[in-house]
Amino acid sequence: MKKLSFVLLFLSLSSCSLFEPKPESEKFYCKLNGKAWRPEKNSTSLGTNLKAEWNKKGLFNIYAYNIPEVIIFSLKVDNTGLQVKNYTLFSQKGNSIGIFTYNDNSPNDREELLSQQGFVNITKVENKQVSGTFEFTTHSNLQNKNYKITKGQFNNLYYSES
């Protein structure tokens, strides 16, 4: 009986967040409709699973891949560079936007969903590394479904300059 109680206690503890990595210890983490979402650990045919770059023409981009899903941020920054700042996400390209892309295993089902509302808050920029938080919502017309990306964070993410 004691062995059974111990096994049940172990199983209940192992299913809780006690044994899961803490989001703040990861490079990129968020919740997608309430479920934990992280970039893939392996490289993909699209390149690395997590990439950040500052285009000196005025855009700072973060790409996170967990194929078939992709989360992208494209922030408009001025030529003085990336700064600690809160960026509001809009729904039109040419502004700061969030993008969620999914694919239901068919090329025709690939849908790029632009943020309807949200933010990216840059909290630290130091030595070509950036940290911050984010949230945004979007809607799929094909699936008639809302997607909520919440509790997002990126931590000491290295970015390249081009």
C-alpha positions in Angstrom: 0.0 0.0 0.0 2.9 2.4 0.8 4.4 1.7 -2.6 1.2 2.5 -4.3 0.7 5.7 -2.4 4.3 6.8 -3.3 3.8 5.9 -7.0 0.5 7.9 -7.1 2.2 10.9 -5.3 5.1 10.8 -7.8 2.8 10.6 -10.8 0.7 13.5 -9.6 3.9 15.6 -8.9 5.4 14.8 -12.2 2.3 15.9 -14.1 2.4 19.3 -12.4 4.6 22.3 -13.4 7.2 21.3 -10.7 9.2 19.3 -13.4 8.6 21.6 -16.3 11.2 24.3 -17.3 10.3 27.7 -16.0 9.5 30.1 -18.9 11.9 32.8 -17.7 14.8 30.3 -18.1 13.9 29.9 -21.8 14.9 32.0 -24.8 11.3 32.2 -26.0 8.0 31.1 -24.5 4.3 31.9 -24.7 0.8 30.4 -24.3 -1.2 29.8 -27.4 -4.9 29.5 -26.5 -3.8 28.6 -23.0 -1.3 25.9 -23.9 2.5 26.3 -23.6 4.2 27.1 -26.9 7.9 27.1 -27.6 10.1 27.0 -30.7 11.2 23.6 -31.9 14.5 22.5 -30.4 15.8 21.3 -33.8 16.6 23.3 -36.9 14.0 23.3 -39.7 14.2 23.7 -43.4 13.3 27.4 -42.9 16.5 27.9 -40.9 17.0 28.2 -37.2 14.0 27.7 -34.9 14.5 31.1 -33.3 16.0 34.2 -34.9 16.1 37.9 -34.2 17.5 40.6 -36.4 17.6 44.4 -36.6 17.4 45.7 -40.1 18.9 49.2 -40.0 16.2 50.3 -42.4 13.8 50.5 -39.5 12.6 47.0 -38.6 13.4 44.6 -35.7 12.1 41.1 -36.4 11.8 38.0 -34.2 10.9 34.6 -35.8 9.9 31.6 -33.7 9.2 28.3 -35.5 7.4 25.2 -34.2 6.3 23.8 -37.6 3.6 24.0 -38.7 3.2 27.1 -36.5 5.2 30.3 -36.7 5.1 33.4 -34.5 6.7 36.5 -36.0 7.1 40.1 -34.7 8.0 42.9 -36.9 8.6 46.1 -35.0 9.1 49.6 -36.5 12.2 51.1 -34.9 13.9 54.4 -35.8 17.4 54.7 -37.0 18.8 55.3 -33.5 18.3 51.6 -32.8 16.4 49.2 -30.7 15.4 50.7 -27.3 13.6 49.8 -24.1 10.0 50.6 -25.2 6.5 49.4 -25.4 5.4 48.7 -29.1 1.7 48.5 -29.9 0.9 45.8 -32.5 -1.5 46.7 -35.3 -3.2 44.7 -38.0 -1.6 46.3 -41.1 1.8 45.6 -42.6 4.0 48.8 -42.5 3.3 49.2 -38.8 4.5 47.1 -35.8 2.7 43.8 -36.2 2.5 40.3 -34.8 1.9 37.4 -37.1 0.8 33.9 -36.3 0.9 31.3 -39.2 -0.3 27.8 -39.1 -0.8 25.0 -41.6 -3.2 22.1 -41.3 -1.0 19.8 -43.5 -2.2 21.3 -46.8 -0.6 24.1 -48.8 -4.1 25.6 -49.2 -4.7 25.7 -45.4 -1.6 27.9 -44.7 -3.0 31.1 -43.3 -1.0 34.2 -42.1 -2.9 35.9 -39.4 -2.0 39.5 -38.5 -2.4 40.8 -34.9 -5.7 42.5 -34.2 -4.5 44.0 -31.0 -1.5 43.4 -28.8 1.9 44.6 -27.7 5.6 43.8 -27.5 7.4 45.4 -24.5 11.2 45.5 -24.9 12.5 45.5 -21.3 16.3 45.1 -21.9 18.7 45.8 -24.8 22.3 45.0 -24.0 25.3 43.6 -26.0 23.1 42.7 -29.0 20.8 40.8 -26.7 17.1 41.7 -26.2 14.5 40.7 -23.6 10.8 41.5 -23.4 7.2 40.4 -23.1 4.4 40.2 -25.6 0.7 39.4 -26.2 -1.6 39.5 -29.1 -4.8 38.2 -30.5 -5.8 37.3 -34.0 -8.5 35.5 -36.0 -8.7 32.8 -38.7 -11.4 33.4 -41.2 -10.7 29.9 -42.7 -11.3 28.2 -39.4 -13.6 30.8 -37.9 -11.3 30.6 -34.8 -9.6 33.1 -32.5 -6.0 32.7 -31.4 -4.7 34.3 -28.2 -1.0 34.5 -27.7 -0.5 35.4 -24.0 2.2 35.4 -21.3 4.9 35.7 -24.0 8.5 36.4 -23.2 11.9 36.3 -24.8 15.0 36.4 -22.7 18.5 37.5 -23.6 17.8 36.7 -27.3 20.8 37.5 -29.5 20.0 39.6 -32.5 22.0 40.2 -35.7 22.3 43.5 -37.5 22.0 43.9 -41.3 
